Amino acid sequence: MAEVASTLPGPVDPESVFKAYDIRGRTDTGELDAELYRRVGVALVSLLSCERVAVGRDCRETSIGFSDALAAGVTQAGADVIDLGLVPTDAVYYYSGAEQVPGAMITASHNPAGYNGLKLCRPGAAPIGVESGLAEIKDLVVNWSEPPQSARTGSIGSVDLIVDYVDHLFRIVPAETIGPLRVAVDGGNGMAGIAIHQVMDRIPVTMTGLFLEPDGSFPNHPADPLVPENLQDLETLMRTEGFDLGVAFDGDADRAVFLDDSAASIPGSTITSLVARRMLAEAPGSAVVHNLITSKAVPEIVVEAGGTPVRTRVGHSYIKQVMAETDAIFGGEHSGHYYFRANFRADSGMLAMLYLLQVMTEDHRPLSAIRADVERYAASGEINFTVADSDAVIDRVEQSFPDAGIDRLDGLTVDMGTSWFNLRPSNTEPLLRLNAEAEDEKAVAALVARVTDIVENRT
């Protein structure tokens, strides 16, 4: 890493960039700057009293400078920096778990090129969120007081991580359990391209790739596979040739969205069900964690496969905490994040892909047929509302369903037996998010229309 000057411009508004699970903000308008990263480096060492911090980064133009600034803060506070360089986020989690050191990943994940951010974890890849240390780091950064000179200045060393990271993936999903399949991969010019060739070279898979060269300007499309338009290139490729599976990674490759052999996108609930069922075949009786927005089919299938479903709030820090408390073997979210006990309870798009390839190899049917086994209900997908007062809207919706089952684990969940919905404030944007499910498309459309009328105060 390059040496960072001791005098750096002050942060513009650190209050605005600390989110529920990470730090995230714009670089093109000055929400994030190098001084904020330096302060976070000092604060992280202060919070954890650690001797080493592993630092990785994505390919955004600002990431290397922010990585240098974070390292300057860590070493200023007396800890050593292990520079992991350009890596997927789940590789940082792997190193944190394997080496029992805190990890820091400079990334804005799926956000556009004008953003950056920072994901932090404790030794063992345990998350640092607002309820597990991020609030304390924010307080130190916002109410900054330059600390006294440390008795020692930390050193900076580098580690070439990718080979060990790929070895780790195949210790979890053995290469010999995956057969000859044709796979199309859209790397979105993000961090999947750093490791995907080494992964595919270990298995008898024929890969055709799109946008695998990391490029932080994201010249082809945004690296957010949850947006349908960003899947169009992959869908077009899959329709021109015969593929068994399509995979689209987000910018830092901790998340993946999958397409079946007909180029149809597969919901996160479906992947959660398929992977859970496969893992429970080898570990019957294990707990499987799912967030409260996944399909009702997920806990049903977990029970049928001999497991114990555990329902949680939305968000990786909650999922990982509950996985630790229950020793869950696996966790899944509707958003394409999948968590594995063998991966230090961290999410990994690569591992989710390998497990799905294993499922397909063992089943022999096309994925379009396999998915039908676990897709039992019609879902709305996520619908966003911009409202002035989220709490007031949620209260109004709750009062409109007096005979339904109600819980407030995360926002408002209303359960009417054959149908249900959840309405919750976004943790990252000023929005209310609606997810609904019912027995068929007509019923779910009617439910969405009813809730929309209440939210928009048309009733």
Buried (B, 14 or more C-beta within 10 A) or exposed (E): BEEBEEEBEEBBEBEEBBBBBBBBBBBEEEBBBBBBBBBBBBBBBBBBEBEBBBBBBBBBEBBBBBBBBBBBBBBBBBBBBBBBBBBBBBBBBBBBBBBEBBBBBBBBBBBBBBBBBBBBBBBBBBBBBBBBBBEBBBEBBEEBEEBEEBEEEBEBEEBEBBEEBBEBBBEBBEBEBBBEBBBBBBBBBBBBBBBBBBBBEBBEBEBBBBBBEBBBEBEBBBBBBBEEEBBEBBBEBBEEEEBBBBBBBBBBBBBBBBBBBEBBBBBBBBBBBBBBBBBBEEBEEBBBBBBBBBBBBBBBBBEEBEBBBBBBBBBBBBBBBBBBEBEBBBBBBBBBBBBBBBBBBBBBBBBBBBBBBBBBBEBEEBBBEBBEBBBBBBBBEBBEBEBEEBEEBBEBBBEBBEEBEEEEBBBBBBBEEEBBBBBBBBBEEEBBBBBBBBEEEEBBBEBBEBBBEBBEEEE
